[in-house]
Amino acid sequence: MPIAFLHILEGRNKETKNQLIAEVSEAMSRTLEVDPSKVRVLVQEVPKEHWAEAGITKADRL
């Protein structure tokens, strides 16, 4: 069973996350030639205070 782990910044609405999950699931099912019911997608939302690039958090960049 293929599993996708997605880490995204928090703050996106439910519809956007549902679309992301559906599209990733479809792509994995098609590419790996597995039944869609076997695909798992886990989304972890990360607070901007916990996401950094070049030593600076996203919260501090805003």
PDB file of N, CA, C, O and CB in Angstrom:
ATOM      1  N   MET A   1       0.845  -1.165   0.000  1.00  0.00           N
ATOM      2  CA  MET A   1       0.000   0.000   0.000  1.00  0.00           C
ATOM      3  C   MET A   1       0.899   1.240   0.000  1.00  0.00           C
ATOM      4  O   MET A   1       1.658   1.446   0.947  1.00  0.00           O
ATOM      5  CB  MET A   1      -0.966  -0.008   1.221  1.00  0.00           C
ATOM      6  N   PRO A   2       0.825   2.063  -1.043  1.00  0.00           N
ATOM      7  CA  PRO A   2       1.643   3.273  -1.091  1.00  0.00           C
ATOM      8  C   PRO A   2       1.114   4.339  -0.131  1.00  0.00           C
ATOM      9  O   PRO A   2      -0.094   4.519   0.030  1.00  0.00           O
ATOM     10  CB  PRO A   2       1.687   3.828  -2.520  1.00  0.00           C
ATOM     11  N   ILE A   3       2.052   5.033   0.497  1.00  0.00           N
ATOM     12  CA  ILE A   3       1.707   6.081   1.457  1.00  0.00           C
ATOM     13  C   ILE A   3       2.465   7.347   1.096  1.00  0.00           C
ATOM     14  O   ILE A   3       3.674   7.311   0.871  1.00  0.00           O
ATOM     15  CB  ILE A   3       2.031   5.640   2.916  1.00  0.00           C
ATOM     16  N   ALA A   4       1.751   8.472   1.039  1.00  0.00           N
ATOM     17  CA  ALA A   4       2.375   9.777   0.814  1.00  0.00           C
ATOM     18  C   ALA A   4       2.291  10.573   2.108  1.00  0.00           C
ATOM     19  O   ALA A   4       1.222  10.694   2.707  1.00  0.00           O
ATOM     20  CB  ALA A   4       1.688  10.547  -0.366  1.00  0.00           C
ATOM     21  N   PHE A   5       3.423  11.113   2.530  1.00  0.00           N
ATOM     22  CA  PHE A   5       3.477  11.991   3.694  1.00  0.00           C
ATOM     23  C   PHE A   5       3.691  13.411   3.179  1.00  0.00           C
ATOM     24  O   PHE A   5       4.710  13.697   2.551  1.00  0.00           O
ATOM     25  CB  PHE A   5       4.617  11.561   4.698  1.00  0.00           C
ATOM     26  N   LEU A   6       2.744  14.293   3.441  1.00  0.00           N
ATOM     27  CA  LEU A   6       2.822  15.669   2.964  1.00  0.00           C
ATOM     28  C   LEU A   6       2.932  16.603   4.157  1.00  0.00           C
ATOM     29  O   LEU A   6       2.126  16.534   5.084  1.00  0.00           O
ATOM     30  CB  LEU A   6       1.591  16.030   2.094  1.00  0.00           C
ATOM     31  N   HIS A   7       3.927  17.474   4.133  1.00  0.00           N
ATOM     32  CA  HIS A   7       4.079  18.496   5.165  1.00  0.00           C
ATOM     33  C   HIS A   7       3.800  19.836   4.499  1.00  0.00           C
ATOM     34  O   HIS A   7       4.487  20.222   3.554  1.00  0.00           O
ATOM     35  CB  HIS A   7       5.518  18.460   5.828  1.00  0.00           C
ATOM     36  N   ILE A   8       2.791  20.540   4.995  1.00  0.00           N
ATOM     37  CA  ILE A   8       2.432  21.834   4.428  1.00  0.00           C
ATOM     38  C   ILE A   8       2.306  22.855   5.555  1.00  0.00           C
ATOM     39  O   ILE A   8       2.077  22.502   6.712  1.00  0.00           O
ATOM     40  CB  ILE A   8       1.110  21.739   3.615  1.00  0.00           C
ATOM     41  N   LEU A   9       2.459  24.120   5.193  1.00  0.00           N
ATOM     42  CA  LEU A   9       2.242  25.168   6.185  1.00  0.00           C
ATOM     43  C   LEU A   9       0.770  25.208   6.560  1.00  0.00           C
ATOM     44  O   LEU A   9      -0.100  25.037   5.707  1.00  0.00           O
ATOM     45  CB  LEU A   9       2.710  26.545   5.653  1.00  0.00           C
ATOM     46  N   GLU A  10       0.498  25.432   7.831  1.00  0.00           N
ATOM     47  CA  GLU A  10      -0.890  25.510   8.274  1.00  0.00           C
ATOM     48  C   GLU A  10      -1.552  26.753   7.690  1.00  0.00           C
ATOM     49  O   GLU A  10      -0.884  27.709   7.296  1.00  0.00           O
ATOM     50  CB  GLU A  10      -0.974  25.527   9.817  1.00  0.00           C
ATOM     51  N   GLY A  11      -2.883  26.716   7.643  1.00  0.00           N
ATOM     52  CA  GLY A  11      -3.633  27.885   7.225  1.00  0.00           C
ATOM     53  C   GLY A  11      -4.468  27.694   5.969  1.00  0.00           C
ATOM     54  O   GLY A  11      -5.265  28.566   5.623  1.00  0.00           O
ATOM     55  N   ARG A  12      -4.303  26.580   5.287  1.00  0.00           N
ATOM     56  CA  ARG A  12      -5.100  26.356   4.084  1.00  0.00           C
ATOM     57  C   ARG A  12      -6.480  25.837   4.485  1.00  0.00           C
ATOM     58  O   ARG A  12      -6.636  25.177   5.512  1.00  0.00           O
ATOM     59  CB  ARG A  12      -4.390  25.357   3.122  1.00  0.00           C
ATOM     60  N   ASN A  13      -7.476  26.146   3.656  1.00  0.00           N
ATOM     61  CA  ASN A  13      -8.835  25.733   3.997  1.00  0.00           C
ATOM     62  C   ASN A  13      -9.064  24.254   3.676  1.00  0.00           C
ATOM     63  O   ASN A  13      -8.274  23.618   2.979  1.00  0.00           O
ATOM     64  CB  ASN A  13      -9.854  26.597   3.247  1.00  0.00           C
ATOM     65  N   LYS A  14     -10.157  23.736   4.201  1.00  0.00           N
ATOM     66  CA  LYS A  14     -10.481  22.316   4.068  1.00  0.00           C
ATOM     67  C   LYS A  14     -10.601  21.896   2.608  1.00  0.00           C
ATOM     68  O   LYS A  14     -10.130  20.823   2.230  1.00  0.00           O
ATOM     69  CB  LYS A  14     -11.778  22.003   4.802  1.00  0.00           C
ATOM     70  N   GLU A  15     -11.227  22.734   1.787  1.00  0.00           N
ATOM     71  CA  GLU A  15     -11.419  22.403   0.379  1.00  0.00           C
ATOM     72  C   GLU A  15     -10.081  22.249  -0.344  1.00  0.00           C
ATOM     73  O   GLU A  15      -9.912  21.336  -1.152  1.00  0.00           O
ATOM     74  CB  GLU A  15     -12.265  23.476  -0.305  1.00  0.00           C
ATOM     75  N   THR A  16      -9.140  23.133  -0.059  1.00  0.00           N
ATOM     76  CA  THR A  16      -7.818  23.061  -0.684  1.00  0.00           C
ATOM     77  C   THR A  16      -7.098  21.788  -0.270  1.00  0.00           C
ATOM     78  O   THR A  16      -6.490  21.115  -1.102  1.00  0.00           O
ATOM     79  CB  THR A  16      -6.976  24.291  -0.313  1.00  0.00           C
ATOM     80  N   LYS A  17      -7.164  21.457   1.012  1.00  0.00           N
ATOM     81  CA  LYS A  17      -6.507  20.235   1.487  1.00  0.00           C
ATOM     82  C   LYS A  17      -7.167  18.994   0.892  1.00  0.00           C
ATOM     83  O   LYS A  17      -6.477  18.042   0.528  1.00  0.00           O
ATOM     84  CB  LYS A  17      -6.544  20.166   3.025  1.00  0.00           C
ATOM     85  N   ASN A  18      -8.488  18.995   0.790  1.00  0.00           N
ATOM     86  CA  ASN A  18      -9.187  17.862   0.187  1.00  0.00           C
ATOM     87  C   ASN A  18      -8.794  17.691  -1.278  1.00  0.00           C
ATOM     88  O   ASN A  18      -8.618  16.567  -1.748  1.00  0.00           O
ATOM     89  CB  ASN A  18     -10.703  18.046   0.307  1.00  0.00           C
ATOM     90  N   GLN A  19      -8.656  18.806  -2.001  1.00  0.00           N
ATOM     91  CA  GLN A  19      -8.241  18.741  -3.404  1.00  0.00           C
ATOM     92  C   GLN A  19      -6.820  18.193  -3.516  1.00  0.00           C
ATOM     93  O   GLN A  19      -6.540  17.363  -4.381  1.00  0.00           O
ATOM     94  CB  GLN A  19      -8.329  20.134  -4.061  1.00  0.00           C
ATOM     95  N   LEU A  20      -5.930  18.652  -2.649  1.00  0.00           N
ATOM     96  CA  LEU A  20      -4.554  18.154  -2.636  1.00  0.00           C
ATOM     97  C   LEU A  20      -4.533  16.645  -2.414  1.00  0.00           C
ATOM     98  O   LEU A  20      -3.853  15.915  -3.135  1.00  0.00           O
ATOM     99  CB  LEU A  20      -3.732  18.865  -1.547  1.00  0.00           C
ATOM    100  N   ILE A  21      -5.271  16.185  -1.422  1.00  0.00           N
ATOM    101  CA  ILE A  21      -5.328  14.755  -1.105  1.00  0.00           C
ATOM    102  C   ILE A  21      -5.872  13.960  -2.287  1.00  0.00           C
ATOM    103  O   ILE A  21      -5.326  12.914  -2.637  1.00  0.00           O
ATOM    104  CB  ILE A  21      -6.199  14.513   0.142  1.00  0.00           C
ATOM    105  N   ALA A  22      -6.941  14.449  -2.901  1.00  0.00           N
ATOM    106  CA  ALA A  22      -7.546  13.745  -4.034  1.00  0.00           C
ATOM    107  C   ALA A  22      -6.590  13.659  -5.216  1.00  0.00           C
ATOM    108  O   ALA A  22      -6.477  12.609  -5.848  1.00  0.00           O
ATOM    109  CB  ALA A  22      -8.836  14.440  -4.460  1.00  0.00           C
ATOM    110  N   GLU A  23      -5.901  14.756  -5.518  1.00  0.00           N
ATOM    111  CA  GLU A  23      -5.006  14.767  -6.674  1.00  0.00           C
ATOM    112  C   GLU A  23      -3.754  13.930  -6.443  1.00  0.00           C
ATOM    113  O   GLU A  23      -3.290  13.249  -7.358  1.00  0.00           O
ATOM    114  CB  GLU A  23      -4.613  16.189  -7.012  1.00  0.00           C
ATOM    115  N   VAL A  24      -3.204  13.971  -5.240  1.00  0.00           N
ATOM    116  CA  VAL A  24      -2.044  13.131  -4.928  1.00  0.00           C
ATOM    117  C   VAL A  24      -2.453  11.658  -4.981  1.00  0.00           C
ATOM    118  O   VAL A  24      -1.722  10.829  -5.523  1.00  0.00           O
ATOM    119  CB  VAL A  24      -1.456  13.489  -3.527  1.00  0.00           C
ATOM    120  N   SER A  25      -3.603  11.337  -4.427  1.00  0.00           N
ATOM    121  CA  SER A  25      -4.091   9.954  -4.442  1.00  0.00           C
ATOM    122  C   SER A  25      -4.269   9.449  -5.867  1.00  0.00           C
ATOM    123  O   SER A  25      -3.865   8.332  -6.192  1.00  0.00           O
ATOM    124  CB  SER A  25      -5.415   9.846  -3.680  1.00  0.00           C
ATOM    125  N   GLU A  26      -4.871  10.268  -6.707  1.00  0.00           N
ATOM    126  CA  GLU A  26      -5.114   9.873  -8.096  1.00  0.00           C
ATOM    127  C   GLU A  26      -3.800   9.669  -8.835  1.00  0.00           C
ATOM    128  O   GLU A  26      -3.645   8.693  -9.570  1.00  0.00           O
ATOM    129  CB  GLU A  26      -5.968  10.927  -8.816  1.00  0.00           C
ATOM    130  N   ALA A  27      -2.856  10.581  -8.647  1.00  0.00           N
ATOM    131  CA  ALA A  27      -1.558  10.472  -9.327  1.00  0.00           C
ATOM    132  C   ALA A  27      -0.809   9.212  -8.887  1.00  0.00           C
ATOM    133  O   ALA A  27      -0.217   8.518  -9.713  1.00  0.00           O
ATOM    134  CB  ALA A  27      -0.699  11.721  -9.046  1.00  0.00           C
ATOM    135  N   MET A  28      -0.836   8.925  -7.601  1.00  0.00           N
ATOM    136  CA  MET A  28      -0.146   7.729  -7.101  1.00  0.00           C
ATOM    137  C   MET A  28      -0.810   6.459  -7.626  1.00  0.00           C
ATOM    138  O   MET A  28      -0.127   5.517  -8.028  1.00  0.00           O
ATOM    139  CB  MET A  28      -0.130   7.718  -5.559  1.00  0.00           C
ATOM    140  N   SER A  29      -2.124   6.436  -7.622  1.00  0.00           N
ATOM    141  CA  SER A  29      -2.857   5.270  -8.103  1.00  0.00           C
ATOM    142  C   SER A  29      -2.546   5.011  -9.573  1.00  0.00           C
ATOM    143  O   SER A  29      -2.277   3.875  -9.965  1.00  0.00           O
ATOM    144  CB  SER A  29      -4.368   5.463  -7.903  1.00  0.00           C
ATOM    145  N   ARG A  30      -2.584   6.060 -10.379  1.00  0.00           N
ATOM    146  CA  ARG A  30      -2.328   5.942 -11.813  1.00  0.00           C
ATOM    147  C   ARG A  30      -0.874   5.542 -12.085  1.00  0.00           C
ATOM    148  O   ARG A  30      -0.613   4.610 -12.846  1.00  0.00           O
ATOM    149  CB  ARG A  30      -2.653   7.264 -12.520  1.00  0.00           C
ATOM    150  N   THR A  31       0.055   6.244 -11.469  1.00  0.00           N
ATOM    151  CA  THR A  31       1.476   6.020 -11.733  1.00  0.00           C
ATOM    152  C   THR A  31       1.954   4.658 -11.247  1.00  0.00           C
ATOM    153  O   THR A  31       2.732   3.984 -11.923  1.00  0.00           O
ATOM    154  CB  THR A  31       2.298   7.106 -11.081  1.00  0.00           C
ATOM    155  N   LEU A  32       1.483   4.262 -10.073  1.00  0.00           N
ATOM    156  CA  LEU A  32       1.921   2.996  -9.481  1.00  0.00           C
ATOM    157  C   LEU A  32       1.032   1.815  -9.865  1.00  0.00           C
ATOM    158  O   LEU A  32       1.299   0.670  -9.499  1.00  0.00           O
ATOM    159  CB  LEU A  32       1.958   3.123  -7.980  1.00  0.00           C
ATOM    160  N   GLU A  33      -0.034   2.123 -10.616  1.00  0.00           N
ATOM    161  CA  GLU A  33      -0.980   1.103 -11.075  1.00  0.00           C
ATOM    162  C   GLU A  33      -1.536   0.278  -9.914  1.00  0.00           C
ATOM    163  O   GLU A  33      -1.500  -0.953  -9.922  1.00  0.00           O
ATOM    164  CB  GLU A  33      -0.306   0.181 -12.086  1.00  0.00           C
ATOM    165  N   VAL A  34      -2.053   1.004  -8.912  1.00  0.00           N
ATOM    166  CA  VAL A  34      -2.694   0.353  -7.772  1.00  0.00           C
ATOM    167  C   VAL A  34      -4.117   0.879  -7.640  1.00  0.00           C
ATOM    168  O   VAL A  34      -4.438   1.975  -8.099  1.00  0.00           O
ATOM    169  CB  VAL A  34      -1.890   0.594  -6.460  1.00  0.00           C
ATOM    170  N   ASP A  35      -4.947   0.087  -7.012  1.00  0.00           N
ATOM    171  CA  ASP A  35      -6.323   0.495  -6.770  1.00  0.00           C
ATOM    172  C   ASP A  35      -6.325   1.728  -5.868  1.00  0.00           C
ATOM    173  O   ASP A  35      -5.585   1.770  -4.886  1.00  0.00           O
ATOM    174  CB  ASP A  35      -7.144  -0.662  -6.131  1.00  0.00           C
ATOM    175  N   PRO A  36      -7.148   2.736  -6.187  1.00  0.00           N
ATOM    176  CA  PRO A  36      -7.189   3.947  -5.366  1.00  0.00           C
ATOM    177  C   PRO A  36      -7.476   3.676  -3.891  1.00  0.00           C
ATOM    178  O   PRO A  36      -7.042   4.439  -3.027  1.00  0.00           O
ATOM    179  CB  PRO A  36      -8.228   4.883  -5.905  1.00  0.00           C
ATOM    180  N   SER A  37      -8.195   2.609  -3.597  1.00  0.00           N
ATOM    181  CA  SER A  37      -8.513   2.298  -2.199  1.00  0.00           C
ATOM    182  C   SER A  37      -7.282   1.881  -1.400  1.00  0.00           C
ATOM    183  O   SER A  37      -7.328   1.831  -0.170  1.00  0.00           O
ATOM    184  CB  SER A  37      -9.554   1.197  -2.136  1.00  0.00           C
ATOM    185  N   LYS A  38      -6.196   1.584  -2.081  1.00  0.00           N
ATOM    186  CA  LYS A  38      -4.960   1.165  -1.409  1.00  0.00           C
ATOM    187  C   LYS A  38      -4.024   2.334  -1.099  1.00  0.00           C
ATOM    188  O   LYS A  38      -3.054   2.168  -0.359  1.00  0.00           O
ATOM    189  CB  LYS A  38      -4.231   0.153  -2.264  1.00  0.00           C
ATOM    190  N   VAL A  39      -4.304   3.507  -1.655  1.00  0.00           N
ATOM    191  CA  VAL A  39      -3.430   4.673  -1.482  1.00  0.00           C
ATOM    192  C   VAL A  39      -3.767   5.386  -0.177  1.00  0.00           C
ATOM    193  O   VAL A  39      -4.935   5.602   0.143  1.00  0.00           O
ATOM    194  CB  VAL A  39      -3.567   5.647  -2.682  1.00  0.00           C
ATOM    195  N   ARG A  40      -2.737   5.744   0.561  1.00  0.00           N
ATOM    196  CA  ARG A  40      -2.892   6.494   1.808  1.00  0.00           C
ATOM    197  C   ARG A  40      -2.164   7.821   1.671  1.00  0.00           C
ATOM    198  O   ARG A  40      -1.052   7.876   1.145  1.00  0.00           O
ATOM    199  CB  ARG A  40      -2.350   5.687   3.029  1.00  0.00           C
ATOM    200  N   VAL A  41      -2.791   8.885   2.143  1.00  0.00           N
ATOM    201  CA  VAL A  41      -2.171  10.212   2.141  1.00  0.00           C
ATOM    202  C   VAL A  41      -2.307  10.784   3.544  1.00  0.00           C
ATOM    203  O   VAL A  41      -3.407  10.855   4.091  1.00  0.00           O
ATOM    204  CB  VAL A  41      -2.831  11.163   1.070  1.00  0.00           C
ATOM    205  N   LEU A  42      -1.185  11.190   4.119  1.00  0.00           N
ATOM    206  CA  LEU A  42      -1.186  11.809   5.441  1.00  0.00           C
ATOM    207  C   LEU A  42      -0.678  13.236   5.299  1.00  0.00           C
ATOM    208  O   LEU A  42       0.407  13.474   4.770  1.00  0.00           O
ATOM    209  CB  LEU A  42      -0.311  10.997   6.452  1.00  0.00           C
ATOM    210  N   VAL A  43      -1.472  14.171   5.776  1.00  0.00           N
ATOM    211  CA  VAL A  43      -1.109  15.587   5.695  1.00  0.00           C
ATOM    212  C   VAL A  43      -0.802  16.088   7.098  1.00  0.00           C
ATOM    213  O   VAL A  43      -1.614  15.959   8.015  1.00  0.00           O
ATOM    214  CB  VAL A  43      -2.251  16.431   5.037  1.00  0.00           C
ATOM    215  N   GLN A  44       0.366  16.651   7.243  1.00  0.00           N
ATOM    216  CA  GLN A  44       0.738  17.263   8.517  1.00  0.00           C
ATOM    217  C   GLN A  44       0.898  18.755   8.281  1.00  0.00           C
ATOM    218  O   GLN A  44       1.713  19.191   7.468  1.00  0.00           O
ATOM    219  CB  GLN A  44       2.054  16.633   9.102  1.00  0.00           C
ATOM    220  N   GLU A  45       0.104  19.527   9.009  1.00  0.00           N
ATOM    221  CA  GLU A  45       0.206  20.979   8.915  1.00  0.00           C
ATOM    222  C   GLU A  45       1.228  21.471   9.936  1.00  0.00           C
ATOM    223  O   GLU A  45       1.171  21.129  11.117  1.00  0.00           O
ATOM    224  CB  GLU A  45      -1.179  21.654   9.146  1.00  0.00           C
ATOM    225  N   VAL A  46       2.145  22.268   9.454  1.00  0.00           N
ATOM    226  CA  VAL A  46       3.233  22.760  10.288  1.00  0.00           C
ATOM    227  C   VAL A  46       3.014  24.248  10.562  1.00  0.00           C
ATOM    228  O   VAL A  46       2.813  25.019   9.623  1.00  0.00           O
ATOM    229  CB  VAL A  46       4.613  22.515   9.608  1.00  0.00           C
ATOM    230  N   PRO A  47       3.050  24.666  11.833  1.00  0.00           N
ATOM    231  CA  PRO A  47       2.925  26.088  12.145  1.00  0.00           C
ATOM    232  C   PRO A  47       4.083  26.879  11.527  1.00  0.00           C
ATOM    233  O   PRO A  47       5.199  26.374  11.411  1.00  0.00           O
ATOM    234  CB  PRO A  47       2.884  26.303  13.673  1.00  0.00           C
ATOM    235  N   LYS A  48       3.804  28.105  11.139  1.00  0.00           N
ATOM    236  CA  LYS A  48       4.834  28.959  10.533  1.00  0.00           C
ATOM    237  C   LYS A  48       6.029  29.162  11.463  1.00  0.00           C
ATOM    238  O   LYS A  48       7.145  29.409  11.006  1.00  0.00           O
ATOM    239  CB  LYS A  48       4.240  30.315  10.160  1.00  0.00           C
ATOM    240  N   GLU A  49       5.788  29.056  12.770  1.00  0.00           N
ATOM    241  CA  GLU A  49       6.876  29.205  13.742  1.00  0.00           C
ATOM    242  C   GLU A  49       7.819  28.004  13.742  1.00  0.00           C
ATOM    243  O   GLU A  49       8.928  28.084  14.269  1.00  0.00           O
ATOM    244  CB  GLU A  49       6.306  29.404  15.137  1.00  0.00           C
ATOM    245  N   HIS A  50       7.379  26.888  13.149  1.00  0.00           N
ATOM    246  CA  HIS A  50       8.177  25.660  13.149  1.00  0.00           C
ATOM    247  C   HIS A  50       8.759  25.344  11.777  1.00  0.00           C
ATOM    248  O   HIS A  50       9.361  24.285  11.596  1.00  0.00           O
ATOM    249  CB  HIS A  50       7.333  24.496  13.622  1.00  0.00           C
ATOM    250  N   TRP A  51       8.593  26.238  10.813  1.00  0.00           N
ATOM    251  CA  TRP A  51       9.085  26.025   9.454  1.00  0.00           C
ATOM    252  C   TRP A  51      10.100  27.109   9.162  1.00  0.00           C
ATOM    253  O   TRP A  51       9.768  28.294   9.177  1.00  0.00           O
ATOM    254  CB  TRP A  51       7.920  26.038   8.404  1.00  0.00           C
ATOM    255  N   ALA A  52      11.335  26.712   8.895  1.00  0.00           N
ATOM    256  CA  ALA A  52      12.388  27.708   8.666  1.00  0.00           C
ATOM    257  C   ALA A  52      13.116  27.449   7.360  1.00  0.00           C
ATOM    258  O   ALA A  52      13.252  26.310   6.912  1.00  0.00           O
ATOM    259  CB  ALA A  52      13.384  27.710   9.823  1.00  0.00           C
ATOM    260  N   GLU A  53      13.577  28.530   6.767  1.00  0.00           N
ATOM    261  CA  GLU A  53      14.433  28.479   5.584  1.00  0.00           C
ATOM    262  C   GLU A  53      15.598  29.410   5.857  1.00  0.00           C
ATOM    263  O   GLU A  53      15.407  30.561   6.248  1.00  0.00           O
ATOM    264  CB  GLU A  53      13.655  28.887   4.267  1.00  0.00           C
ATOM    265  N   ALA A  54      16.791  28.912   5.650  1.00  0.00           N
ATOM    266  CA  ALA A  54      18.009  29.704   5.870  1.00  0.00           C
ATOM    267  C   ALA A  54      18.061  30.266   7.290  1.00  0.00           C
ATOM    268  O   ALA A  54      18.552  31.373   7.514  1.00  0.00           O
ATOM    269  CB  ALA A  54      18.090  30.852   4.852  1.00  0.00           C
ATOM    270  N   GLY A  55      17.544  29.483   8.252  1.00  0.00           N
ATOM    271  CA  GLY A  55      17.625  29.879   9.651  1.00  0.00           C
ATOM    272  C   GLY A  55      16.581  30.872  10.114  1.00  0.00           C
ATOM    273  O   GLY A  55      16.639  31.339  11.252  1.00  0.00           O
ATOM    274  N   ILE A  56      15.623  31.209   9.257  1.00  0.00           N
ATOM    275  CA  ILE A  56      14.580  32.179   9.620  1.00  0.00           C
ATOM    276  C   ILE A  56      13.225  31.511   9.447  1.00  0.00           C
ATOM    277  O   ILE A  56      12.937  30.939   8.396  1.00  0.00           O
ATOM    278  CB  ILE A  56      14.677  33.484   8.748  1.00  0.00           C
ATOM    279  N   THR A  57      12.386  31.586  10.492  1.00  0.00           N
ATOM    280  CA  THR A  57      11.070  30.959  10.401  1.00  0.00           C
ATOM    281  C   THR A  57      10.179  31.728   9.442  1.00  0.00           C
ATOM    282  O   THR A  57      10.378  32.916   9.190  1.00  0.00           O
ATOM    283  CB  THR A  57      10.413  30.875  11.784  1.00  0.00           C
ATOM    284  N   LYS A  58       9.194  31.020   8.916  1.00  0.00           N
ATOM    285  CA  LYS A  58       8.207  31.661   8.039  1.00  0.00           C
ATOM    286  C   LYS A  58       7.470  32.763   8.793  1.00  0.00           C
ATOM    287  O   LYS A  58       7.135  33.794   8.209  1.00  0.00           O
ATOM    288  CB  LYS A  58       7.200  30.618   7.492  1.00  0.00           C
ATOM    289  N   ALA A  59       7.214  32.556  10.080  1.00  0.00           N
ATOM    290  CA  ALA A  59       6.514  33.562  10.884  1.00  0.00           C
ATOM    291  C   ALA A  59       7.315  34.856  10.947  1.00  0.00           C
ATOM    292  O   ALA A  59       6.745  35.947  10.907  1.00  0.00           O
ATOM    293  CB  ALA A  59       6.253  33.033  12.305  1.00  0.00           C
ATOM    294  N   ASP A  60       8.630  34.736  11.045  1.00  0.00           N
ATOM    295  CA  ASP A  60       9.476  35.929  11.122  1.00  0.00           C
ATOM    296  C   ASP A  60       9.682  36.590   9.770  1.00  0.00           C
ATOM    297  O   ASP A  60      10.088  37.750   9.714  1.00  0.00           O
ATOM    298  CB  ASP A  60      10.815  35.572  11.715  1.00  0.00           C
ATOM    299  N   ARG A  61       9.418  35.896   8.697  1.00  0.00           N
ATOM    300  CA  ARG A  61       9.572  36.464   7.353  1.00  0.00           C
ATOM    301  C   ARG A  61       8.376  37.315   6.951  1.00  0.00           C
ATOM    302  O   ARG A  61       8.482  38.144   6.047  1.00  0.00           O
ATOM    303  CB  ARG A  61       9.774  35.354   6.334  1.00  0.00           C
ATOM    304  N   LEU A  62       7.259  37.123   7.601  1.00  0.00           N
ATOM    305  CA  LEU A  62       6.037  37.854   7.218  1.00  0.00           C
ATOM    306  C   LEU A  62       6.038  39.267   7.723  1.00  0.00           C
ATOM    307  O   LEU A  62       5.085  40.008   7.485  1.00  0.00           O
ATOM    308  CB  LEU A  62       4.811  37.146   7.735  1.00  0.00           C
TER     309      LEU A  62
END
